[in-house]
Amino acid sequence: QVQLVESGGGLVQPGGSLRLSCVASGFSLSSYALNWYRQTPGKERELVAAIASFGDNTIYADSVRGRFTISRDNAKNTAYLQMNNLKPEDTTVYYCDVARITRGQGNLVTVSS
C-alpha cells in the first residue's frame, strides 16, 4: 500500500522546537521530490518547504525560512521537517506530500504557552 505516515507533532511553547517525520511505504521515496504543507481549516494550504529527490535542492516559505529545515534520508525512506523557534502562528496541521502519488494524514502542531 502506497502511503506516507507522519509523526512528531504536538504541543510546544513559543520558541521551542519539534521535528516532524514522514515515512514512506509502498514506494521508493528517493525517486520523488517531497513537500511539507500546512493548512488551517478555511484557509488555503501553504507550501512550507520542499526538497528534491536527492536533497540537493530545497525551498522554503518566507514565513519559515531560517527557522525550519527540511531534510531526507532515502536509505530510511523518510523525510523530516525540523522546526525551531516556533511561533503561535505556526499552529496548524502539517502534512507531507509527494505530488500525484500520496499525502500523509496530517499532524497537528500547537504552539502555545
N, C-alpha and C positions, 0 to 999 in steps of 0.2 A: 504494500500500500504506500503510495506516494504521500508523504506528509512532512510538515515542519512542526516541531514541538518546542515551545518556548518555556523558559523558566527564569527565575531570578528577580521577579518584580516584588513589590511590597511597599511598606511604609518606611519613609526615611525623613529625617529632619532636614530643613533647609541647610545647604552647604555640604550635605552628606553625599555618599556615593552608592551606586548599585551597578551590578553587572548583569545584563540580560544575556542568556544563551539561547541559541536556536539550533536544534539538532535535526538534521535531515535524515529521512529514511525512505527507502524505495527508489532512490535515485542518487547519483553522484553529484554532490554539491559543487565539486570542483569544475564542473562544466558550465556553471552559470554565475552570473553576477547576482548579488543578493542585496536587497533593500530592507531597511528598517523604516517603518511608517509609524505615525501616531495619529490617533483620531479620537476626538471628543464627540459624543452624540450631538447631532445638529450642526456640526461643522464639517468642512471638507478635511479630508485626510491630508497630512503633511508628510512629505518625504524628509525624514530626519537625517539619514545617512545611507550611502550606497558604497559597495565595494566590488571591484572587478573580480573575475573568476579566480585569478591567481594573486589577488591582493595588491596588485601593483598600481592601482588607481582607486582613489576614494574621493567622495564628495560629501559635503555637509550642508545642512541648512544654516543660514546665518544665525539663527536663534540658538544653535548648539555648538557652533564652531569654537574650538578652543576648550570646550568642556566635555564633549563626547568623543569617543574614539571607537571606530568600527574596525573589526579585525576578523580573521577567519583562520581555521585550522582544517585544511582539506583532508588531512590524514584522519581526523576525527569526524569529518563530515559535519562540522559545527562552525557557526559564526557567533560573534559576540558584539555587544554594544556596551562599552564601559562608559558610565555616566557619572561625572564628577561635578562638584559644586552645583548640586541640584537646586532648583528654584521651585516655588509653589506653582508657577505657570507651566512647569514640566509635567504636572499631574495629568494623566490621561492613560488610555490604553495603547500599548505599544505592540506591534506585531511585525514579524519578519515575513518576507515575501520574495518569491522567485517568479519573475514575470512569466505568465502563461503556463506556469507549472502548478503552483500551490501557494498558500499562505498559512501562517500559523494561526492559532486560535485566539491570540491576543493575551497580553499580560498587563495587569493594572499596576501602575506606578503612582504612588501617592506621596507627595512632598508636603509635609505639614509639621508644625511644631505642636 
